[in-house]
Each structure stands twice: as C-alpha cells, then as structure tokens.
Amino acid sequence: MTRATNKVANRRNGATRRKIVRLWRRLPRMGGLCARRCTACNTVNYPAGPVCRKCGGRGLENARVATTGHLATYTLAQHGDGQAPTATGIIECDDGARLLCRLADFAPQRLRVGMRVRLVFRRMAIDTRGVPRYGHKAVPLSPDDHLAGMTE
C-alpha cells in the first residue's frame, strides 16, 4: 500500500469510527440505564433479571433507572504517584435502584453519605485501539459540592 493510499484508508476509518460512535449514542438504551419494573410490587430491578428481587414475581416491564438519587456509601482509592484520589460509590436512585459507579467532579473532602447526586453518561477510558469507552458516573447536584473545573 502506498503512503497516499494509506492516508485515504485512515481517513475513511476515522469517518467510519465517528459514524459508529454517533449511531451507538442514539441506541435506545444508551444514555439511560435499562431496568425492569415489577408490575406486582412496583420495584425497579437493576440490573434487570428474569424475576423481581423483592417479591419473586415474573410480571416485569422495561423501565429506565432514575437519573437522580443519593450516595449510599463510597470509598476513596489513594494513588501513590501524586494523582487525585479516585472515588467509587453505591448510588441509591430515587426509584429504589442501586448501582455501583465512579464519582466525578467531587472535592474528596466534601463527599458524604446521603448527598444528592445525578447520573451522567461520560467517557470512562480509551482502549488500546483508540476507541473510547463510555459509562455512567455520579456528579453532585449541589453547586457547593461540585469541584470547579473538573471534567473527569
């Protein structure tokens, strides 16, 4: 392959990658967490399973997990190389669903159990091929708890 042909192929691959990312973001389940709501007891089951975790019922319908809730518990991972600590927590959403996710835009000294948070869809990492991986992170609802300038 000549250098000119290689440049054209790389341009096409980049355009194709961008199209795939745009398509992926538009899928119905992207940007929201898919769950199942029990028709008998109204419990939101996340992650979605074949039966209700509360009553054992099989009458489940598709639902989205609420995007707001509170921090049920958390942990800070300190790094020895001078980086800021990484925070991970269990979020209890307003509809009762509980999930484990990274915490972003927080000042570590302001983290506290019970604080209000909002789930956002953000880039988590970039793999070895240069393809970004996305997922949900929790950010503070209160401006007082928000760390100015953070874009993690």
Secondary structure in CASP SS format (residue, H / E / C, confidence):
PFRMAT SS
TARGET T0000
AUTHOR 0000-0000-0000
METHOD secondary structure of the structure
MODEL  1
M C 1.00
T C 1.00
R H 1.00
A H 1.00
T H 1.00
N H 1.00
K H 1.00
V H 1.00
A H 1.00
N H 1.00
R H 1.00
R H 1.00
N H 1.00
G H 1.00
A H 1.00
T H 1.00
R H 1.00
R H 1.00
K H 1.00
I H 1.00
V H 1.00
R H 1.00
L H 1.00
W H 1.00
R H 1.00
R H 1.00
L C 1.00
P C 1.00
R C 1.00
M C 1.00
G C 1.00
G C 1.00
L C 1.00
C E 1.00
A E 1.00
R E 1.00
R E 1.00
C E 1.00
T C 1.00
A C 1.00
C C 1.00
N C 1.00
T C 1.00
V E 1.00
N E 1.00
Y C 1.00
P C 1.00
A C 1.00
G C 1.00
P C 1.00
V C 1.00
C C 1.00
R C 1.00
K C 1.00
C C 1.00
G C 1.00
G C 1.00
R C 1.00
G C 1.00
L E 1.00
E E 1.00
N E 1.00
A E 1.00
R E 1.00
V C 1.00
A C 1.00
T C 1.00
T E 1.00
G E 1.00
H E 1.00
L E 1.00
A E 1.00
T E 1.00
Y E 1.00
T E 1.00
L E 1.00
A E 1.00
Q C 1.00
H C 1.00
G C 1.00
D C 1.00
G C 1.00
Q C 1.00
A C 1.00
P C 1.00
T E 1.00
A E 1.00
T E 1.00
G E 1.00
I E 1.00
I E 1.00
E E 1.00
C E 1.00
D C 1.00
D C 1.00
G C 1.00
A C 1.00
R E 1.00
L E 1.00
L E 1.00
C E 1.00
R E 1.00
L E 1.00
A C 1.00
D C 1.00
F E 1.00
A C 1.00
P H 1.00
Q H 1.00
R H 1.00
L C 1.00
R C 1.00
V C 1.00
G C 1.00
M C 1.00
R E 1.00
V E 1.00
R E 1.00
L E 1.00
V E 1.00
F E 1.00
R E 1.00
R E 1.00
M E 1.00
A E 1.00
I E 1.00
D C 1.00
T C 1.00
R C 1.00
G C 1.00
V C 1.00
P E 1.00
R E 1.00
Y E 1.00
G E 1.00
H E 1.00
K E 1.00
A E 1.00
V E 1.00
P E 1.00
L C 1.00
S C 1.00
P C 1.00
D C 1.00
D C 1.00
H E 1.00
L C 1.00
A C 1.00
G C 1.00
M C 1.00
T C 1.00
E C 1.00
END
